[in-house]
Amino acid sequence: MDHETSTGHITRKAVLRAALAAGMAAPAVLMGVPALARTLTAGEAAPALTPACDDGDDPTPPQTEGPYFKPNSPRRTSLLEAGTPGVRLTVTGYVFGLACKPIPGVLLDFWQADTNGAYDNSGFRFCGHQFTDTRGAFALTTIVPGLYPGRTRHLHVKLQAPGRPVLTTQLYFPNEPRNNTDTIFDPRLLMTVRDAGGAREAAFDFVLNVPQDPGPGPTPSPTGTPGGTWAAGTAYRAGDTVTYGGPGYVCLQAHTAQAGWEPPNVPALWRVG
């Protein structure tokens, strides 16, 4: 999960994900804005982190391919077939480069075991590839994979940005007993998973080793002035003070204000001054 670091600092990648999911225009989002928590609920303990995607951090770690990968899988976003048993699982996320910008057109090739822990050695059952959309987003519909000797529950995936090397890795489920005994398991590859009416929903954001220009920082806007009343469109920097609804607030991270990011709503950006 990528919404905060071990010190409680919410990451830049998460706010990009939140803004992309909300349909905000990418140029406004990519101007040095900080991160907002996307799925962490009150009292929920944060699992081990995926790469935070701050400058200088490592990309998503690679893992072994295993013996069951087959090239030339069908292009599809759903691996479900009529009558196939198993608990339905949806996995969504984004693919970012090293500057936390989403990457469109990334190839993601998924494969996994069925609900009994068996791989299809003769065909392409529970195998399929897709590409990220213009927002760098992907969505996979499948089932929760079964267990087999020696391994915890996991999904396999290969990713390749256009013209870049392939990343082969695996994704894991939190709170699985075998996570403690599987010698391949890496807590940095844990998905965020929740129950959803008999099905399960998971999220994971990949960071590829793709150099990117971080782009310009925030530019002050004429719609507001730091030190006055909070206003959408204003470029605030850490330490700026504003008032909103009476109380005063101090900016914690540089960002360009947008509707919905008012100080009381976004403790990642503002604290009471």
N, C-alpha and C positions, 0 to 999 in steps of 0.2 A: 504494500500500500504506500502511496506517495504523498499523503497530505501533510505529514509533518516529520521532522527529523527527531533524533533521539533527545535533542535538547528542547523539543517543543516548538521549534521554528517551522512554520508552515511553508512548504516549498513553492517555488515559482512555477514549476511544472503543473502543480495542482490547480493554480488559478487559471492557467491557460486551458486546462482541461475543462474546468467549470465554465469558463467563458465560451469555449467552443461548443460545449453541450447546450448552452443557453442561446446559441446562435449569434453571438456578438461577432462583429467584423474582426478578422484577424489582425489587420494593421493597428487597430486601437488597442488590441489585447497585448500586442508584442512590444510595447514601449516601456519595458522595464518594470512591468507591474508585478506585485507580489502574489502569493498564492492564497487561495481560500480553501478551507477544508471542504471536501466533496461528499464524503459519506460517513465520516466519524460522528457518532451520536454521543449524547451526554453520557458519561460514565463508561464508555466503551474503551477498552484498552487497545492501544495501537500495536499491531503485530510488527514483526521485523520489517524493515524498510526496503523498498526497491530503490534504485539510484535516485537521488533527489533532483538530478538534472540542473543543479546549480553549476556555475562556471568551474571547471576543473574536476568535477566529479566523474566517476567511471561510468561507462555505459552498462546496460543490462548484461549480466555475466553469462558466458556461454556454458553449455553443458553437452554431455555426450549425446550423439545421435541415437545410439542403440541399434539393435539388429533389424528393426521392422520398418524403416523408412523405405518408401518406394517413390521414385520420381513419376512425373506425368499424372499426378492426381487430377480429378475433375475440378473445374472451377465452380465453386458453390460456397454459399455462406451458411447453409444448413447441412449437417451430416445425418439428420434424421431420415429414417426410412419407415414406410408403413409397417406397423406391427412390431417394430423394434422395441424390446423392453428396456427399461431404465428410467432413471429420474432425469427429467429434462433440465438442461443447463444452458444458460446463455452467458457468453463471455464478451464483454465490450471493453473498448479502450482506445488509446491513441498511440501513435508512434512519433517520437520526438527525436531531433538531432541534439548535438552537444550544446547548442545555444537555446534549448527548450522550445524550438519552433517545430510545429507539426510537419511531417513529411508526407505528401500525397504520393500515391502510386507505389507504395511499398508492397512487395509480395510477401504474404504470410501463408505458409503451407503447414496445415495442422494434421496430426495423426494421433490416434489413441487406441486403447483397448476398449472392448465392449463391456457391458455390465458384469460379465463373468470373468473379466480380466484377460480375454483372448484377443489377439490381433488377427486381422484378416490377411493371410499370407497369399491368397490367390486372387483377390480383387482389391477394391478400394473402399470397402466398408469402413466408415469412420476415418476417412481420409478426404482432404479437400483443400484447395487453395483459393485465395481471394486477394484483393488489393485494397489498400487504404484509399478512402475517398479524398476529395479536395481539402477536407479539414484534417487529414491524417488519421481518421477514425476507422475502426473495424468493428465487426459484430459477427460472432459465431454462435450458431444454434446447434446443440449436440446433446449428449447425455453425460451424466457423471460417470467417469470411467471406473471399472472394477479393479479389484486388487489381484495381484498374482505374487508368487513367492519372491521374496527379496526386495520388493519395491513398495513404496507408499503410493497413494493415489496421485496421478499426474497427467498432464497433457504435453505432447511434443509439439514443437513449432520451429520452423525455419523462417527467417526474415531476410529480405534483401531489398535495400533501397536502390533506386535506379543507378546503375553503374558502380555499385559499391559491393564489398565482399558480403558473403552470407553469414548471418548469425544463427547458430543452432543452439536451442536452449529448451528448457522445460518449465512448466508452470505447476504450482502446488496448491493444495487446499489447506487452510488453517485447521488446527485442532484435530489432525489425524494422528492416531496413536503411532503409526509407523513412521511418522516424520522423525521420531527420535532414534530410529534404528536403521533407516535407509542411509547408506553411506554416500549416496549421490545427492540427497536432499540439500537444498540451499535456501535458508530462510529469506534471502533477498528476492526470491522468486515466488513468494507467497502471493496469491491473489486475494483480493477482498471478496468475500463470499457471504451471501445472506440467503435465507429461506424466502420463498415467494409463492405461497399457496400450493405447496406440494412440489414445486420446482425449485431451482436454485439459480441465483443471479450472481455473476462474478465480474470483477473488473481488474484490469491490469494495464499499465502504460509502459511501453517499451522505450528505451533510450538507445539509439544506435550510434555507433562511432562515425558520425557524419559531421564534418566541420560545417559550421554555419556562422554567418555574420550576425552578431547579437543585435545589430540595428541601433538606431539612435535612442538615446534616453528620453525621458519625458520633456516636452517643450511647454512652457507656460502658455496658458490659454487666456484669452481676454474675458472669458465668461466668469471668472472668479479670481480672487487674490488670496494666496496663503496669508493667514493671520486674520482674515475676516470670517464671514459666514461660509460654511461648507457649500460648495457648488459643483455640480456635475460638469465635467469638461476641464476642470482645473488640474494642473500638474502639481502634485504635492511631493515634497521630499521629506525624508526622515527628519524629525525635529520641528516641522512646521506645526503651527497651532491654528485651530479653527474653533468656531462655536457652531452648535447645531441644536436647535430646540431648547436653547438656554445654556446647557453645560458647555464647558470648553474641552477640547480634545487635542492630543498630541499625536502627530503622524509617526507610525513605527517603521514604515517601509515606503520607499518612493513608488508612486503610481499616478496614473491619470484617472481621476474620479469618474465613475459612471453611475447612472441611476441604479439603485439597489445596493450600493456600497456606502451608504450613509454611515457615519461613525457608530451609532448604536448597533448597527446590523453586522459590522465586520470588525470584531476584536483583533483580527490579524493585522489590520491596518491602523487602528486607532485605539488609544486608551484615554480614559478620562484624565484631563490635565490637572 
